[in-house]
Structures are given as structure tokens and as C-alpha cells.
């Protein structure tokens, strides 16, 4: 496998989530949304992101800036900062809440994951910081 991103963020999940929508696009990206579960997969880059977070899907649609608002390079730069801090907190379970920071995120700076992945990952970090009153970088999270 070339590159594998497997991001599983489970903070609170309710039993019995059923898939409600599956969208296949022409560039081989699949997105599945299930009651606050977002899955993004692309076989050509061999990555998969699964975000299970109550309220994130509706927040993404209603509150987040629309796709295209940020440039991809902006999103990549911010995501790299957020991922670095996130992974640091995962490795310090006595200092940071293990229920918030459960798994590391495999995100490399030189890989082009595409706009969709970077957009949704960035917005998850913003949602997470605002919801749980955390700060993952030197800037205050805002919408």
C-alpha cells in the first residue's frame, strides 16, 4: 500500500447508527453519512477517514464556511499544525483527556489528500475545539 490514512475519531457514538446516504463521485471518492458519521475513502490514494461525532455533520452543513472558502494550501497548513498537536496529546494520556484524544492521526505534510479530505478534517478540528473548549494550535478556533 502506498499511503494509508486511517482516522477513527470516536468520542461518543450511539449504538444503532444506520447509513442514510451514500454518494459516489466520478473521481472515485465515496462519502457515507450515517447519523453524524462521515466516511471519506479514495482507493487511488489508499486512504480512509471515519469521523463519528454527534452533531458534526449538521454543524458542517449549517455553520462551517462553504467548500471553496479556504485554499487547499491554507487547509493543509492548518491541518498539519492541528494533527501534530493532536498526536502529541494522544501520547500524553495522563495530561490530556483520553476520551477526547483516543487515536493518532496519520497525516503527512507532502501528500496531496485532495481538497475534500483537507476541508472536512480542518472543519472537524474547528468543531472539536469549539465544542470541547480545546485549543490545538497557536490560533483561537473560529468560524
VEXZA-313490 format. One record per residue (C-alpha): residue in one letter; x negated, z, y negated. Coordinates in nm, 4 decimals, padded with zeros to 6 digits, always signed. Last residue first. Layout:
BEGIN
+------+----------+----------+----------+
| type |        X |        Z |        Y |
+------+----------+----------+----------+
|    A |        X |        Z |        Y |
...
+------+----------+----------+----------+
//
This chain:
BEGIN
+------+----------+----------+----------+
| type |        X |        Z |        Y |
+------+----------+----------+----------+
|    X | +01.5770 | +01.2171 | -03.0042 |
|    X | +01.3265 | +01.4909 | -03.0459 |
|    X | +01.0532 | +01.6602 | -02.8489 |
|    X | +00.8042 | +01.8504 | -03.0688 |
|    X | +00.4633 | +01.6898 | -03.0487 |
|    X | +00.1431 | +01.8333 | -02.8991 |
|    X | +00.2665 | +01.7859 | -02.5466 |
|    X | +00.4896 | +01.9193 | -02.2729 |
|    X | +00.7048 | +02.1530 | -02.4826 |
|    X | +00.9736 | +02.3421 | -02.2930 |
|    X | +01.3168 | +02.4574 | -02.4099 |
|    X | +01.4819 | +02.3805 | -02.0741 |
|    X | +01.7324 | +02.1226 | -02.2003 |
|    X | +01.5249 | +01.9828 | -02.4864 |
|    X | +01.2067 | +01.9528 | -02.2837 |
|    X | +01.3812 | +01.8104 | -01.9780 |
|    X | +01.5780 | +01.5556 | -02.1806 |
|    X | +01.2600 | +01.4389 | -02.3580 |
|    X | +01.0729 | +01.4183 | -02.0259 |
|    X | +01.3622 | +01.2308 | -01.8684 |
|    X | +01.3624 | +00.9940 | -02.1646 |
|    X | +00.9972 | +00.9109 | -02.1088 |
|    X | +01.0546 | +00.8528 | -01.7364 |
|    X | +01.3549 | +00.6294 | -01.8071 |
|    X | +01.1729 | +00.4146 | -02.0617 |
|    X | +00.8487 | +00.3981 | -01.8629 |
|    X | +01.0281 | +00.2834 | -01.5490 |
|    X | +01.2384 | +00.0253 | -01.7332 |
|    X | +00.9468 | -00.1100 | -01.9386 |
|    X | +00.7250 | -00.2021 | -01.6498 |
|    X | +00.5011 | +00.0005 | -01.4237 |
|    X | +00.1873 | -00.1615 | -01.5640 |
|    X | -00.0987 | +00.0381 | -01.4129 |
|    X | -00.3969 | +00.1491 | -01.6214 |
|    X | -00.2750 | +00.5010 | -01.7067 |
|    X | -00.1866 | +00.6132 | -01.3564 |
|    X | +00.1276 | +00.8118 | -01.2782 |
|    X | +00.1588 | +01.0186 | -00.9608 |
|    X | +00.3909 | +01.3029 | -01.0611 |
|    X | +00.3289 | +01.6473 | -00.9156 |
|    X | +00.6136 | +01.8421 | -00.7609 |
|    X | +00.8110 | +02.1589 | -00.8345 |
|    X | +00.7749 | +02.2243 | -01.2061 |
|    X | +01.1073 | +02.3701 | -01.3195 |
|    X | +01.1783 | +02.5939 | -01.0209 |
|    X | +00.8131 | +02.6941 | -01.0029 |
|    X | +00.8370 | +02.8455 | -01.3514 |
|    X | +00.4955 | +02.8373 | -01.5168 |
|    X | +00.2097 | +03.0897 | -01.5111 |
|    X | +00.2120 | +03.1922 | -01.1468 |
|    X | +00.2881 | +02.8372 | -01.0357 |
|    X | -00.0171 | +02.6892 | -01.2131 |
|    X | -00.0744 | +02.3579 | -01.0327 |
|    X | +00.2722 | +02.2323 | -01.1252 |
|    X | +00.1926 | +02.3165 | -01.4868 |
|    X | -00.1128 | +02.0894 | -01.4905 |
|    X | +00.0930 | +01.8132 | -01.3319 |
|    X | +00.3488 | +01.8380 | -01.6139 |
|    X | +00.0756 | +01.8401 | -01.8798 |
|    X | -00.0803 | +01.5213 | -01.7439 |
|    X | +00.2609 | +01.3622 | -01.6911 |
|    X | +00.3633 | +01.4335 | -02.0519 |
|    X | +00.0441 | +01.2876 | -02.2002 |
|    X | +00.0632 | +00.9795 | -01.9757 |
|    X | +00.4315 | +00.9391 | -02.0549 |
|    X | +00.3608 | +00.9460 | -02.4288 |
|    X | +00.1004 | +00.6707 | -02.4054 |
|    X | +00.3073 | +00.4589 | -02.1673 |
|    X | +00.6186 | +00.4914 | -02.3864 |
|    X | +00.4314 | +00.3842 | -02.7003 |
|    X | +00.2710 | +00.0924 | -02.5123 |
|    X | +00.6141 | -00.0183 | -02.3895 |
|    X | +00.7480 | -00.0304 | -02.7428 |
|    X | +01.0311 | +00.2057 | -02.8334 |
|    X | +01.3837 | +00.1021 | -02.9402 |
|    X | +01.4036 | -00.1657 | -02.6705 |
|    X | +01.6306 | +00.0377 | -02.4479 |
|    X | +01.8645 | +00.2472 | -02.6611 |
|    X | +01.7603 | +00.5872 | -02.8027 |
|    X | +01.8860 | +00.8667 | -02.5801 |
|    X | +02.2169 | +01.0420 | -02.6522 |
|    X | +02.5101 | +00.8834 | -02.4680 |
|    X | +02.3675 | +00.6783 | -02.1816 |
|    X | +02.0592 | +00.8886 | -02.1101 |
|    X | +02.2568 | +01.2102 | -02.1622 |
|    X | +02.5185 | +01.0936 | -01.9079 |
|    X | +02.2458 | +01.0237 | -01.6531 |
|    X | +02.0584 | +01.3450 | -01.7296 |
|    X | +02.3558 | +01.5815 | -01.6933 |
|    X | +02.2652 | +01.7272 | -01.3571 |
|    X | +01.9110 | +01.6260 | -01.2635 |
|    X | +01.8014 | +01.4293 | -00.9617 |
|    X | +01.5359 | +01.1807 | -01.0672 |
|    X | +01.4030 | +00.9511 | -00.7969 |
|    X | +01.1214 | +00.7145 | -00.8764 |
|    X | +00.9903 | +00.4649 | -00.6288 |
|    X | +00.6850 | +00.2489 | -00.6397 |
|    X | +00.5460 | -00.0338 | -00.4335 |
|    X | +00.4581 | -00.2693 | -00.7191 |
|    X | +00.6259 | -00.5689 | -00.5511 |
|    X | +00.8869 | -00.3466 | -00.3843 |
|    X | +01.0303 | -00.2117 | -00.7090 |
|    X | +01.2418 | +00.1030 | -00.6995 |
|    X | +01.4314 | +00.3078 | -00.9582 |
|    X | +01.6581 | +00.5884 | -00.8437 |
|    X | +01.8735 | +00.7933 | -01.0803 |
|    X | +02.0780 | +01.0875 | -00.9574 |
|    X | +02.3221 | +01.2500 | -01.2003 |
|    X | +02.6303 | +01.1768 | -00.9880 |
|    X | +02.4754 | +00.8954 | -00.7909 |
|    X | +02.3061 | +00.6132 | -00.9762 |
|    X | +02.1049 | +00.3569 | -00.7860 |
|    X | +01.8704 | +00.1192 | -00.9591 |
|    X | +01.7037 | -00.1636 | -00.7788 |
|    X | +01.4275 | -00.3732 | -00.9258 |
|    X | +01.3562 | -00.7059 | -00.7558 |
|    X | +01.3143 | -00.9071 | -01.0768 |
|    X | +01.6587 | -01.0666 | -01.0437 |
|    X | +01.8488 | -00.7405 | -01.0787 |
|    X | +02.0234 | -00.5329 | -00.8146 |
|    X | +02.2653 | -00.2648 | -00.9359 |
|    X | +02.4114 | +00.0058 | -00.7120 |
|    X | +02.6855 | +00.2385 | -00.8362 |
|    X | +02.8684 | +00.5468 | -00.7137 |
|    X | +02.6408 | +00.6890 | -00.4502 |
|    X | +02.7794 | +01.0203 | -00.3311 |
|    X | +02.6389 | +01.3621 | -00.4183 |
|    X | +02.7572 | +01.6075 | -00.1528 |
|    X | +02.5490 | +01.9124 | -00.2210 |
|    X | +02.4773 | +01.9796 | -00.5868 |
|    X | +02.1286 | +01.9368 | -00.7155 |
|    X | +01.9332 | +02.1628 | -00.9473 |
|    X | +01.5731 | +02.1079 | -01.0415 |
|    X | +01.4805 | +01.8249 | -00.8144 |
|    X | +01.2287 | +01.5848 | -00.9569 |
|    X | +01.1026 | +01.3501 | -00.6953 |
|    X | +00.8500 | +01.1027 | -00.8161 |
|    X | +00.6965 | +00.8750 | -00.5641 |
|    X | +00.4657 | +00.6354 | -00.7267 |
|    X | +00.2789 | +00.4293 | -00.4785 |
|    X | +00.0159 | +00.1765 | -00.5565 |
|    X | -00.1309 | -00.0952 | -00.3444 |
|    X | +00.0000 | +00.0000 | +00.0000 |
+------+----------+----------+----------+
//
